[in-house]
Amino acid sequence: MGGTTGSGAALPEPALELDCRGLPCPRPVIELARHLGDVAPGEVLAVVAEDPAARADVPAWARMRAQEYLGEDVAVDGVARYLVRRRD
């Protein structure tokens, strides 16, 4: 389910979506790190997480790991989904 960035631009569909519903902090970011290599450089990985800390943790992880945080939208069930583009 595509969303928009703060500028109103459409977010890309991810090549891989990680279901981290029910996982407490820091597990969504751990799963993101584990699966980054599962997508090719330039592709997008999405993390679906109910954990409120993921809203800050995913962008911070992307920044620290030199990956591109694209923004947040929602999965089909309304749970927050965070999108990261693999740079390397």
PyMOL Python script that loads the backbone (N, CA, C, O; Angstrom):
from pymol import cmd

cmd.read_pdbstr("""\
ATOM      1  N   MET A   1       0.856  -1.172   0.000  1.00  0.00           N
ATOM      2  CA  MET A   1       0.000   0.000   0.000  1.00  0.00           C
ATOM      3  C   MET A   1       0.897   1.228   0.000  1.00  0.00           C
ATOM      4  O   MET A   1       1.560   1.505   0.999  1.00  0.00           O
ATOM      5  N   GLY A   2       0.927   1.942  -1.064  1.00  0.00           N
ATOM      6  CA  GLY A   2       1.782   3.118  -1.174  1.00  0.00           C
ATOM      7  C   GLY A   2       1.275   4.262  -0.339  1.00  0.00           C
ATOM      8  O   GLY A   2       0.068   4.423  -0.158  1.00  0.00           O
ATOM      9  N   GLY A   3       2.180   5.048   0.164  1.00  0.00           N
ATOM     10  CA  GLY A   3       1.821   6.213   0.956  1.00  0.00           C
ATOM     11  C   GLY A   3       2.463   7.437   0.353  1.00  0.00           C
ATOM     12  O   GLY A   3       2.862   7.445  -0.811  1.00  0.00           O
ATOM     13  N   THR A   4       2.555   8.466   1.159  1.00  0.00           N
ATOM     14  CA  THR A   4       3.185   9.687   0.685  1.00  0.00           C
ATOM     15  C   THR A   4       4.228  10.149   1.674  1.00  0.00           C
ATOM     16  O   THR A   4       4.182   9.817   2.858  1.00  0.00           O
ATOM     17  N   THR A   5       5.163  10.914   1.168  1.00  0.00           N
ATOM     18  CA  THR A   5       6.147  11.553   2.028  1.00  0.00           C
ATOM     19  C   THR A   5       5.529  12.838   2.544  1.00  0.00           C
ATOM     20  O   THR A   5       4.403  13.174   2.177  1.00  0.00           O
ATOM     21  N   GLY A   6       6.239  13.550   3.378  1.00  0.00           N
ATOM     22  CA  GLY A   6       5.746  14.825   3.874  1.00  0.00           C
ATOM     23  C   GLY A   6       5.516  15.828   2.761  1.00  0.00           C
ATOM     24  O   GLY A   6       4.715  16.750   2.909  1.00  0.00           O
ATOM     25  N   SER A   7       6.216  15.655   1.641  1.00  0.00           N
ATOM     26  CA  SER A   7       6.062  16.584   0.524  1.00  0.00           C
ATOM     27  C   SER A   7       4.905  16.199  -0.377  1.00  0.00           C
ATOM     28  O   SER A   7       4.605  16.917  -1.332  1.00  0.00           O
ATOM     29  N   GLY A   8       4.241  15.068  -0.091  1.00  0.00           N
ATOM     30  CA  GLY A   8       3.127  14.631  -0.900  1.00  0.00           C
ATOM     31  C   GLY A   8       3.529  13.682  -2.017  1.00  0.00           C
ATOM     32  O   GLY A   8       2.661  13.161  -2.717  1.00  0.00           O
ATOM     33  N   ALA A   9       4.824  13.443  -2.202  1.00  0.00           N
ATOM     34  CA  ALA A   9       5.284  12.522  -3.233  1.00  0.00           C
ATOM     35  C   ALA A   9       4.969  11.083  -2.818  1.00  0.00           C
ATOM     36  O   ALA A   9       5.041  10.746  -1.636  1.00  0.00           O
ATOM     37  N   ALA A  10       4.626  10.249  -3.776  1.00  0.00           N
ATOM     38  CA  ALA A  10       4.298   8.857  -3.485  1.00  0.00           C
ATOM     39  C   ALA A  10       5.551   8.081  -3.087  1.00  0.00           C
ATOM     40  O   ALA A  10       6.621   8.263  -3.669  1.00  0.00           O
ATOM     41  N   LEU A  11       5.401   7.218  -2.093  1.00  0.00           N
ATOM     42  CA  LEU A  11       6.497   6.347  -1.676  1.00  0.00           C
ATOM     43  C   LEU A  11       6.537   5.131  -2.597  1.00  0.00           C
ATOM     44  O   LEU A  11       5.490   4.672  -3.052  1.00  0.00           O
ATOM     45  N   PRO A  12       7.722   4.606  -2.877  1.00  0.00           N
ATOM     46  CA  PRO A  12       7.824   3.439  -3.759  1.00  0.00           C
ATOM     47  C   PRO A  12       7.354   2.167  -3.056  1.00  0.00           C
ATOM     48  O   PRO A  12       7.374   2.070  -1.829  1.00  0.00           O
ATOM     49  N   GLU A  13       6.936   1.206  -3.858  1.00  0.00           N
ATOM     50  CA  GLU A  13       6.591  -0.098  -3.293  1.00  0.00           C
ATOM     51  C   GLU A  13       7.889  -0.820  -2.925  1.00  0.00           C
ATOM     52  O   GLU A  13       8.857  -0.784  -3.684  1.00  0.00           O
ATOM     53  N   PRO A  14       7.909  -1.468  -1.770  1.00  0.00           N
ATOM     54  CA  PRO A  14       9.133  -2.158  -1.341  1.00  0.00           C
ATOM     55  C   PRO A  14       9.355  -3.469  -2.081  1.00  0.00           C
ATOM     56  O   PRO A  14       8.404  -4.133  -2.494  1.00  0.00           O
ATOM     57  N   ALA A  15      10.621  -3.829  -2.240  1.00  0.00           N
ATOM     58  CA  ALA A  15      10.982  -5.134  -2.786  1.00  0.00           C
ATOM     59  C   ALA A  15      10.752  -6.213  -1.726  1.00  0.00           C
ATOM     60  O   ALA A  15      10.491  -7.370  -2.056  1.00  0.00           O
ATOM     61  N   LEU A  16      10.852  -5.826  -0.447  1.00  0.00           N
ATOM     62  CA  LEU A  16      10.680  -6.755   0.667  1.00  0.00           C
ATOM     63  C   LEU A  16      10.013  -6.016   1.816  1.00  0.00           C
ATOM     64  O   LEU A  16      10.390  -4.892   2.148  1.00  0.00           O
ATOM     65  N   GLU A  17       9.014  -6.660   2.423  1.00  0.00           N
ATOM     66  CA  GLU A  17       8.339  -6.081   3.584  1.00  0.00           C
ATOM     67  C   GLU A  17       8.526  -7.020   4.764  1.00  0.00           C
ATOM     68  O   GLU A  17       8.207  -8.206   4.683  1.00  0.00           O
ATOM     69  N   LEU A  18       9.046  -6.482   5.858  1.00  0.00           N
ATOM     70  CA  LEU A  18       9.276  -7.255   7.077  1.00  0.00           C
ATOM     71  C   LEU A  18       8.104  -7.060   8.034  1.00  0.00           C
ATOM     72  O   LEU A  18       7.745  -5.929   8.360  1.00  0.00           O
ATOM     73  N   ASP A  19       7.517  -8.149   8.476  1.00  0.00           N
ATOM     74  CA  ASP A  19       6.411  -8.093   9.427  1.00  0.00           C
ATOM     75  C   ASP A  19       6.985  -8.150  10.836  1.00  0.00           C
ATOM     76  O   ASP A  19       7.334  -9.221  11.333  1.00  0.00           O
ATOM     77  N   CYS A  20       7.078  -6.990  11.471  1.00  0.00           N
ATOM     78  CA  CYS A  20       7.614  -6.906  12.830  1.00  0.00           C
ATOM     79  C   CYS A  20       6.517  -6.571  13.831  1.00  0.00           C
ATOM     80  O   CYS A  20       6.803  -6.069  14.918  1.00  0.00           O
ATOM     81  N   ARG A  21       5.266  -6.843  13.476  1.00  0.00           N
ATOM     82  CA  ARG A  21       4.155  -6.614  14.398  1.00  0.00           C
ATOM     83  C   ARG A  21       4.388  -7.430  15.662  1.00  0.00           C
ATOM     84  O   ARG A  21       4.752  -8.604  15.591  1.00  0.00           O
ATOM     85  N   GLY A  22       4.181  -6.812  16.808  1.00  0.00           N
ATOM     86  CA  GLY A  22       4.317  -7.509  18.077  1.00  0.00           C
ATOM     87  C   GLY A  22       5.736  -7.620  18.608  1.00  0.00           C
ATOM     88  O   GLY A  22       5.943  -8.095  19.725  1.00  0.00           O
ATOM     89  N   LEU A  23       6.718  -7.187  17.819  1.00  0.00           N
ATOM     90  CA  LEU A  23       8.104  -7.257  18.292  1.00  0.00           C
ATOM     91  C   LEU A  23       8.456  -5.989  19.061  1.00  0.00           C
ATOM     92  O   LEU A  23       8.230  -4.887  18.562  1.00  0.00           O
ATOM     93  N   PRO A  24       9.007  -6.127  20.274  1.00  0.00           N
ATOM     94  CA  PRO A  24       9.378  -4.949  21.061  1.00  0.00           C
ATOM     95  C   PRO A  24      10.705  -4.355  20.590  1.00  0.00           C
ATOM     96  O   PRO A  24      11.492  -5.021  19.916  1.00  0.00           O
ATOM     97  N   CYS A  25      10.934  -3.119  20.947  1.00  0.00           N
ATOM     98  CA  CYS A  25      12.201  -2.433  20.686  1.00  0.00           C
ATOM     99  C   CYS A  25      13.319  -3.247  21.323  1.00  0.00           C
ATOM    100  O   CYS A  25      13.151  -3.671  22.466  1.00  0.00           O
ATOM    101  N   PRO A  26      14.417  -3.488  20.684  1.00  0.00           N
ATOM    102  CA  PRO A  26      14.891  -2.976  19.399  1.00  0.00           C
ATOM    103  C   PRO A  26      14.719  -3.964  18.243  1.00  0.00           C
ATOM    104  O   PRO A  26      15.370  -3.813  17.209  1.00  0.00           O
ATOM    105  N   ARG A  27      13.851  -4.978  18.400  1.00  0.00           N
ATOM    106  CA  ARG A  27      13.743  -6.044  17.406  1.00  0.00           C
ATOM    107  C   ARG A  27      13.419  -5.565  15.991  1.00  0.00           C
ATOM    108  O   ARG A  27      14.008  -6.104  15.054  1.00  0.00           O
ATOM    109  N   PRO A  28      12.513  -4.578  15.760  1.00  0.00           N
ATOM    110  CA  PRO A  28      12.279  -4.154  14.377  1.00  0.00           C
ATOM    111  C   PRO A  28      13.555  -3.671  13.678  1.00  0.00           C
ATOM    112  O   PRO A  28      13.759  -3.960  12.499  1.00  0.00           O
ATOM    113  N   VAL A  29      14.403  -2.949  14.387  1.00  0.00           N
ATOM    114  CA  VAL A  29      15.656  -2.469  13.788  1.00  0.00           C
ATOM    115  C   VAL A  29      16.636  -3.625  13.597  1.00  0.00           C
ATOM    116  O   VAL A  29      17.379  -3.648  12.616  1.00  0.00           O
ATOM    117  N   ILE A  30      16.644  -4.571  14.511  1.00  0.00           N
ATOM    118  CA  ILE A  30      17.492  -5.754  14.354  1.00  0.00           C
ATOM    119  C   ILE A  30      17.084  -6.527  13.110  1.00  0.00           C
ATOM    120  O   ILE A  30      17.941  -6.978  12.350  1.00  0.00           O
ATOM    121  N   GLU A  31      15.787  -6.684  12.896  1.00  0.00           N
ATOM    122  CA  GLU A  31      15.301  -7.382  11.697  1.00  0.00           C
ATOM    123  C   GLU A  31      15.659  -6.599  10.432  1.00  0.00           C
ATOM    124  O   GLU A  31      16.036  -7.192   9.422  1.00  0.00           O
ATOM    125  N   LEU A  32      15.543  -5.291  10.485  1.00  0.00           N
ATOM    126  CA  LEU A  32      15.937  -4.454   9.353  1.00  0.00           C
ATOM    127  C   LEU A  32      17.404  -4.685   9.014  1.00  0.00           C
ATOM    128  O   LEU A  32      17.746  -4.879   7.848  1.00  0.00           O
ATOM    129  N   ALA A  33      18.260  -4.668  10.005  1.00  0.00           N
ATOM    130  CA  ALA A  33      19.690  -4.884   9.783  1.00  0.00           C
ATOM    131  C   ALA A  33      19.957  -6.284   9.226  1.00  0.00           C
ATOM    132  O   ALA A  33      20.785  -6.450   8.330  1.00  0.00           O
ATOM    133  N   ARG A  34      19.263  -7.277   9.751  1.00  0.00           N
ATOM    134  CA  ARG A  34      19.442  -8.665   9.292  1.00  0.00           C
ATOM    135  C   ARG A  34      19.063  -8.853   7.834  1.00  0.00           C
ATOM    136  O   ARG A  34      19.681  -9.646   7.123  1.00  0.00           O
ATOM    137  N   HIS A  35      18.045  -8.122   7.387  1.00  0.00           N
ATOM    138  CA  HIS A  35      17.493  -8.356   6.050  1.00  0.00           C
ATOM    139  C   HIS A  35      17.893  -7.323   5.007  1.00  0.00           C
ATOM    140  O   HIS A  35      17.472  -7.434   3.856  1.00  0.00           O
ATOM    141  N   LEU A  36      18.677  -6.339   5.363  1.00  0.00           N
ATOM    142  CA  LEU A  36      19.089  -5.329   4.384  1.00  0.00           C
ATOM    143  C   LEU A  36      19.763  -5.985   3.184  1.00  0.00           C
ATOM    144  O   LEU A  36      19.526  -5.580   2.046  1.00  0.00           O
ATOM    145  N   GLY A  37      20.595  -6.985   3.423  1.00  0.00           N
ATOM    146  CA  GLY A  37      21.290  -7.678   2.349  1.00  0.00           C
ATOM    147  C   GLY A  37      20.389  -8.528   1.467  1.00  0.00           C
ATOM    148  O   GLY A  37      20.835  -9.047   0.444  1.00  0.00           O
ATOM    149  N   ASP A  38      19.125  -8.675   1.852  1.00  0.00           N
ATOM    150  CA  ASP A  38      18.177  -9.456   1.053  1.00  0.00           C
ATOM    151  C   ASP A  38      17.617  -8.665  -0.129  1.00  0.00           C
ATOM    152  O   ASP A  38      16.952  -9.228  -0.999  1.00  0.00           O
ATOM    153  N   VAL A  39      17.890  -7.358  -0.158  1.00  0.00           N
ATOM    154  CA  VAL A  39      17.454  -6.534  -1.289  1.00  0.00           C
ATOM    155  C   VAL A  39      18.690  -5.965  -1.975  1.00  0.00           C
ATOM    156  O   VAL A  39      19.728  -5.764  -1.346  1.00  0.00           O
ATOM    157  N   ALA A  40      18.564  -5.713  -3.251  1.00  0.00           N
ATOM    158  CA  ALA A  40      19.680  -5.175  -4.035  1.00  0.00           C
ATOM    159  C   ALA A  40      19.831  -3.683  -3.758  1.00  0.00           C
ATOM    160  O   ALA A  40      18.866  -3.026  -3.369  1.00  0.00           O
ATOM    161  N   PRO A  41      21.038  -3.141  -3.956  1.00  0.00           N
ATOM    162  CA  PRO A  41      21.207  -1.692  -3.841  1.00  0.00           C
ATOM    163  C   PRO A  41      20.202  -0.974  -4.746  1.00  0.00           C
ATOM    164  O   PRO A  41      20.003  -1.347  -5.902  1.00  0.00           O
ATOM    165  N   GLY A  42      19.578   0.063  -4.191  1.00  0.00           N
ATOM    166  CA  GLY A  42      18.558   0.812  -4.911  1.00  0.00           C
ATOM    167  C   GLY A  42      17.146   0.337  -4.625  1.00  0.00           C
ATOM    168  O   GLY A  42      16.185   1.064  -4.876  1.00  0.00           O
ATOM    169  N   GLU A  43      17.008  -0.882  -4.097  1.00  0.00           N
ATOM    170  CA  GLU A  43      15.678  -1.394  -3.769  1.00  0.00           C
ATOM    171  C   GLU A  43      15.257  -0.927  -2.377  1.00  0.00           C
ATOM    172  O   GLU A  43      16.073  -0.471  -1.576  1.00  0.00           O
ATOM    173  N   VAL A  44      13.962  -1.056  -2.120  1.00  0.00           N
ATOM    174  CA  VAL A  44      13.370  -0.561  -0.881  1.00  0.00           C
ATOM    175  C   VAL A  44      12.941  -1.725   0.004  1.00  0.00           C
ATOM    176  O   VAL A  44      12.381  -2.718  -0.462  1.00  0.00           O
ATOM    177  N   LEU A  45      13.219  -1.571   1.286  1.00  0.00           N
ATOM    178  CA  LEU A  45      12.832  -2.521   2.316  1.00  0.00           C
ATOM    179  C   LEU A  45      11.852  -1.807   3.238  1.00  0.00           C
ATOM    180  O   LEU A  45      12.090  -0.666   3.634  1.00  0.00           O
ATOM    181  N   ALA A  46      10.757  -2.470   3.578  1.00  0.00           N
ATOM    182  CA  ALA A  46       9.767  -1.878   4.481  1.00  0.00           C
ATOM    183  C   ALA A  46       9.728  -2.664   5.786  1.00  0.00           C
ATOM    184  O   ALA A  46       9.856  -3.889   5.796  1.00  0.00           O
ATOM    185  N   VAL A  47       9.550  -1.943   6.877  1.00  0.00           N
ATOM    186  CA  VAL A  47       9.411  -2.540   8.201  1.00  0.00           C
ATOM    187  C   VAL A  47       8.031  -2.161   8.725  1.00  0.00           C
ATOM    188  O   VAL A  47       7.737  -0.981   8.915  1.00  0.00           O
ATOM    189  N   VAL A  48       7.191  -3.156   8.956  1.00  0.00           N
ATOM    190  CA  VAL A  48       5.864  -2.928   9.525  1.00  0.00           C
ATOM    191  C   VAL A  48       5.971  -3.217  11.015  1.00  0.00           C
ATOM    192  O   VAL A  48       6.261  -4.345  11.414  1.00  0.00           O
ATOM    193  N   ALA A  49       5.735  -2.191  11.842  1.00  0.00           N
ATOM    194  CA  ALA A  49       5.952  -2.350  13.288  1.00  0.00           C
ATOM    195  C   ALA A  49       4.935  -1.553  14.092  1.00  0.00           C
ATOM    196  O   ALA A  49       4.621  -0.406  13.775  1.00  0.00           O
ATOM    197  N   GLU A  50       4.433  -2.193  15.140  1.00  0.00           N
ATOM    198  CA  GLU A  50       3.524  -1.534  16.075  1.00  0.00           C
ATOM    199  C   GLU A  50       4.277  -0.800  17.177  1.00  0.00           C
ATOM    200  O   GLU A  50       3.725   0.094  17.819  1.00  0.00           O
ATOM    201  N   ASP A  51       5.521  -1.167  17.396  1.00  0.00           N
ATOM    202  CA  ASP A  51       6.326  -0.573  18.453  1.00  0.00           C
ATOM    203  C   ASP A  51       6.494   0.924  18.192  1.00  0.00           C
ATOM    204  O   ASP A  51       7.047   1.297  17.157  1.00  0.00           O
ATOM    205  N   PRO A  52       6.037   1.795  19.096  1.00  0.00           N
ATOM    206  CA  PRO A  52       6.138   3.233  18.854  1.00  0.00           C
ATOM    207  C   PRO A  52       7.574   3.739  18.722  1.00  0.00           C
ATOM    208  O   PRO A  52       7.807   4.770  18.092  1.00  0.00           O
ATOM    209  N   ALA A  53       8.539   3.029  19.307  1.00  0.00           N
ATOM    210  CA  ALA A  53       9.939   3.452  19.203  1.00  0.00           C
ATOM    211  C   ALA A  53      10.462   3.323  17.777  1.00  0.00           C
ATOM    212  O   ALA A  53      11.429   3.994  17.416  1.00  0.00           O
ATOM    213  N   ALA A  54       9.844   2.478  16.963  1.00  0.00           N
ATOM    214  CA  ALA A  54      10.304   2.287  15.582  1.00  0.00           C
ATOM    215  C   ALA A  54      10.226   3.591  14.793  1.00  0.00           C
ATOM    216  O   ALA A  54      11.010   3.792  13.865  1.00  0.00           O
ATOM    217  N   ARG A  55       9.304   4.473  15.138  1.00  0.00           N
ATOM    218  CA  ARG A  55       9.160   5.754  14.431  1.00  0.00           C
ATOM    219  C   ARG A  55      10.452   6.571  14.503  1.00  0.00           C
ATOM    220  O   ARG A  55      10.782   7.273  13.547  1.00  0.00           O
ATOM    221  N   ALA A  56      11.174   6.497  15.592  1.00  0.00           N
ATOM    222  CA  ALA A  56      12.459   7.190  15.725  1.00  0.00           C
ATOM    223  C   ALA A  56      13.631   6.277  15.398  1.00  0.00           C
ATOM    224  O   ALA A  56      14.635   6.720  14.840  1.00  0.00           O
ATOM    225  N   ASP A  57      13.500   4.994  15.747  1.00  0.00           N
ATOM    226  CA  ASP A  57      14.615   4.060  15.595  1.00  0.00           C
ATOM    227  C   ASP A  57      14.974   3.773  14.137  1.00  0.00           C
ATOM    228  O   ASP A  57      16.156   3.727  13.795  1.00  0.00           O
ATOM    229  N   VAL A  58      13.977   3.580  13.276  1.00  0.00           N
ATOM    230  CA  VAL A  58      14.268   3.229  11.883  1.00  0.00           C
ATOM    231  C   VAL A  58      14.993   4.366  11.163  1.00  0.00           C
ATOM    232  O   VAL A  58      16.016   4.114  10.527  1.00  0.00           O
ATOM    233  N   PRO A  59      14.500   5.620  11.238  1.00  0.00           N
ATOM    234  CA  PRO A  59      15.255   6.700  10.585  1.00  0.00           C
ATOM    235  C   PRO A  59      16.657   6.885  11.172  1.00  0.00           C
ATOM    236  O   PRO A  59      17.603   7.175  10.439  1.00  0.00           O
ATOM    237  N   ALA A  60      16.793   6.718  12.493  1.00  0.00           N
ATOM    238  CA  ALA A  60      18.110   6.866  13.123  1.00  0.00           C
ATOM    239  C   ALA A  60      19.045   5.760  12.652  1.00  0.00           C
ATOM    240  O   ALA A  60      20.216   6.018  12.372  1.00  0.00           O
ATOM    241  N   TRP A  61      18.542   4.535  12.562  1.00  0.00           N
ATOM    242  CA  TRP A  61      19.360   3.423  12.072  1.00  0.00           C
ATOM    243  C   TRP A  61      19.806   3.691  10.638  1.00  0.00           C
ATOM    244  O   TRP A  61      20.974   3.499  10.299  1.00  0.00           O
ATOM    245  N   ALA A  62      18.881   4.130   9.805  1.00  0.00           N
ATOM    246  CA  ALA A  62      19.222   4.408   8.399  1.00  0.00           C
ATOM    247  C   ALA A  62      20.316   5.470   8.308  1.00  0.00           C
ATOM    248  O   ALA A  62      21.254   5.332   7.524  1.00  0.00           O
ATOM    249  N   ARG A  63      20.198   6.506   9.093  1.00  0.00           N
ATOM    250  CA  ARG A  63      21.199   7.581   9.096  1.00  0.00           C
ATOM    251  C   ARG A  63      22.561   7.055   9.540  1.00  0.00           C
ATOM    252  O   ARG A  63      23.579   7.358   8.916  1.00  0.00           O
ATOM    253  N   MET A  64      22.583   6.274  10.609  1.00  0.00           N
ATOM    254  CA  MET A  64      23.847   5.731  11.135  1.00  0.00           C
ATOM    255  C   MET A  64      24.490   4.734  10.186  1.00  0.00           C
ATOM    256  O   MET A  64      25.711   4.580  10.186  1.00  0.00           O
ATOM    257  N   ARG A  65      23.683   4.055   9.376  1.00  0.00           N
ATOM    258  CA  ARG A  65      24.192   3.023   8.469  1.00  0.00           C
ATOM    259  C   ARG A  65      24.305   3.529   7.028  1.00  0.00           C
ATOM    260  O   ARG A  65      24.526   2.741   6.108  1.00  0.00           O
ATOM    261  N   ALA A  66      24.155   4.839   6.833  1.00  0.00           N
ATOM    262  CA  ALA A  66      24.279   5.466   5.509  1.00  0.00           C
ATOM    263  C   ALA A  66      23.301   4.879   4.499  1.00  0.00           C
ATOM    264  O   ALA A  66      23.634   4.701   3.328  1.00  0.00           O
ATOM    265  N   GLN A  67      22.076   4.578   4.972  1.00  0.00           N
ATOM    266  CA  GLN A  67      21.003   4.127   4.091  1.00  0.00           C
ATOM    267  C   GLN A  67      20.005   5.278   3.957  1.00  0.00           C
ATOM    268  O   GLN A  67      20.069   6.240   4.723  1.00  0.00           O
ATOM    269  N   GLU A  68      19.098   5.191   3.006  1.00  0.00           N
ATOM    270  CA  GLU A  68      18.169   6.294   2.749  1.00  0.00           C
ATOM    271  C   GLU A  68      16.799   6.005   3.348  1.00  0.00           C
ATOM    272  O   GLU A  68      16.086   5.118   2.878  1.00  0.00           O
ATOM    273  N   TYR A  69      16.432   6.751   4.383  1.00  0.00           N
ATOM    274  CA  TYR A  69      15.098   6.632   4.970  1.00  0.00           C
ATOM    275  C   TYR A  69      14.132   7.400   4.083  1.00  0.00           C
ATOM    276  O   TYR A  69      14.320   8.593   3.846  1.00  0.00           O
ATOM    277  N   LEU A  70      13.098   6.726   3.591  1.00  0.00           N
ATOM    278  CA  LEU A  70      12.164   7.345   2.650  1.00  0.00           C
ATOM    279  C   LEU A  70      10.922   7.912   3.304  1.00  0.00           C
ATOM    280  O   LEU A  70      10.283   8.809   2.753  1.00  0.00           O
ATOM    281  N   GLY A  71      10.575   7.403   4.468  1.00  0.00           N
ATOM    282  CA  GLY A  71       9.390   7.918   5.140  1.00  0.00           C
ATOM    283  C   GLY A  71       8.531   6.797   5.693  1.00  0.00           C
ATOM    284  O   GLY A  71       8.930   5.633   5.738  1.00  0.00           O
ATOM    285  N   GLU A  72       7.344   7.187   6.110  1.00  0.00           N
ATOM    286  CA  GLU A  72       6.406   6.294   6.777  1.00  0.00           C
ATOM    287  C   GLU A  72       5.076   6.327   6.053  1.00  0.00           C
ATOM    288  O   GLU A  72       4.614   7.382   5.619  1.00  0.00           O
ATOM    289  N   ASP A  73       4.469   5.161   5.927  1.00  0.00           N
ATOM    290  CA  ASP A  73       3.075   5.087   5.494  1.00  0.00           C
ATOM    291  C   ASP A  73       2.410   4.011   6.337  1.00  0.00           C
ATOM    292  O   ASP A  73       2.872   3.745   7.447  1.00  0.00           O
ATOM    293  N   VAL A  74       1.362   3.393   5.866  1.00  0.00           N
ATOM    294  CA  VAL A  74       0.686   2.363   6.654  1.00  0.00           C
ATOM    295  C   VAL A  74       0.485   1.104   5.821  1.00  0.00           C
ATOM    296  O   VAL A  74       0.268   1.160   4.611  1.00  0.00           O
ATOM    297  N   ALA A  75       0.565  -0.032   6.505  1.00  0.00           N
ATOM    298  CA  ALA A  75       0.267  -1.322   5.885  1.00  0.00           C
ATOM    299  C   ALA A  75      -1.251  -1.421   5.690  1.00  0.00           C
ATOM    300  O   ALA A  75      -1.996  -0.567   6.171  1.00  0.00           O
ATOM    301  N   VAL A  76      -1.699  -2.446   4.996  1.00  0.00           N
ATOM    302  CA  VAL A  76      -3.128  -2.590   4.705  1.00  0.00           C
ATOM    303  C   VAL A  76      -3.996  -2.652   5.957  1.00  0.00           C
ATOM    304  O   VAL A  76      -5.172  -2.290   5.913  1.00  0.00           O
ATOM    305  N   ASP A  77      -3.424  -3.111   7.077  1.00  0.00           N
ATOM    306  CA  ASP A  77      -4.197  -3.194   8.322  1.00  0.00           C
ATOM    307  C   ASP A  77      -4.060  -1.943   9.192  1.00  0.00           C
ATOM    308  O   ASP A  77      -4.536  -1.919  10.327  1.00  0.00           O
ATOM    309  N   GLY A  78      -3.414  -0.913   8.661  1.00  0.00           N
ATOM    310  CA  GLY A  78      -3.302   0.348   9.389  1.00  0.00           C
ATOM    311  C   GLY A  78      -2.088   0.474  10.288  1.00  0.00           C
ATOM    312  O   GLY A  78      -1.906   1.509  10.929  1.00  0.00           O
ATOM    313  N   VAL A  79      -1.255  -0.550  10.353  1.00  0.00           N
ATOM    314  CA  VAL A  79      -0.040  -0.506  11.174  1.00  0.00           C
ATOM    315  C   VAL A  79       1.031   0.301  10.434  1.00  0.00           C
ATOM    316  O   VAL A  79       1.139   0.229   9.210  1.00  0.00           O
ATOM    317  N   ALA A  80       1.808   1.059  11.182  1.00  0.00           N
ATOM    318  CA  ALA A  80       2.850   1.903  10.593  1.00  0.00           C
ATOM    319  C   ALA A  80       3.854   1.060   9.817  1.00  0.00           C
ATOM    320  O   ALA A  80       4.224  -0.041  10.226  1.00  0.00           O
ATOM    321  N   ARG A  81       4.284   1.614   8.677  1.00  0.00           N
ATOM    322  CA  ARG A  81       5.272   0.953   7.816  1.00  0.00           C
ATOM    323  C   ARG A  81       6.344   1.978   7.476  1.00  0.00           C
ATOM    324  O   ARG A  81       6.041   3.078   7.014  1.00  0.00           O
ATOM    325  N   TYR A  82       7.614   1.604   7.712  1.00  0.00           N
ATOM    326  CA  TYR A  82       8.752   2.495   7.519  1.00  0.00           C
ATOM    327  C   TYR A  82       9.581   1.981   6.353  1.00  0.00           C
ATOM    328  O   TYR A  82       9.895   0.793   6.283  1.00  0.00           O
ATOM    329  N   LEU A  83       9.938   2.885   5.428  1.00  0.00           N
ATOM    330  CA  LEU A  83      10.619   2.476   4.207  1.00  0.00           C
ATOM    331  C   LEU A  83      12.060   2.980   4.138  1.00  0.00           C
ATOM    332  O   LEU A  83      12.335   4.151   4.400  1.00  0.00           O
ATOM    333  N   VAL A  84      12.970   2.078   3.781  1.00  0.00           N
ATOM    334  CA  VAL A  84      14.396   2.381   3.689  1.00  0.00           C
ATOM    335  C   VAL A  84      14.899   1.884   2.333  1.00  0.00           C
ATOM    336  O   VAL A  84      14.638   0.746   1.944  1.00  0.00           O
ATOM    337  N   ARG A  85      15.614   2.742   1.627  1.00  0.00           N
ATOM    338  CA  ARG A  85      16.250   2.333   0.366  1.00  0.00           C
ATOM    339  C   ARG A  85      17.688   1.946   0.646  1.00  0.00           C
ATOM    340  O   ARG A  85      18.435   2.698   1.272  1.00  0.00           O
ATOM    341  N   ARG A  86      18.072   0.765   0.178  1.00  0.00           N
ATOM    342  CA  ARG A  86      19.450   0.308   0.347  1.00  0.00           C
ATOM    343  C   ARG A  86      20.363   1.103  -0.586  1.00  0.00           C
ATOM    344  O   ARG A  86      20.118   1.182  -1.790  1.00  0.00           O
ATOM    345  N   ARG A  87      21.391   1.675  -0.030  1.00  0.00           N
ATOM    346  CA  ARG A  87      22.355   2.466  -0.813  1.00  0.00           C
ATOM    347  C   ARG A  87      23.530   1.651  -1.283  1.00  0.00           C
ATOM    348  O   ARG A  87      24.022   1.873  -2.389  1.00  0.00           O
ATOM    349  N   ASP A  88      24.002   0.709  -0.480  1.00  0.00           N
ATOM    350  CA  ASP A  88      25.195  -0.051  -0.877  1.00  0.00           C
ATOM    351  C   ASP A  88      24.943  -1.524  -0.948  1.00  0.00           C
ATOM    352  O   ASP A  88      25.851  -2.291  -1.267  1.00  0.00           O
TER     353      ASP A  88
END
""", "prot")
cmd.dss("prot")
cmd.show_as("cartoon", "prot")
cmd.util.cbc("prot")
cmd.orient("prot")
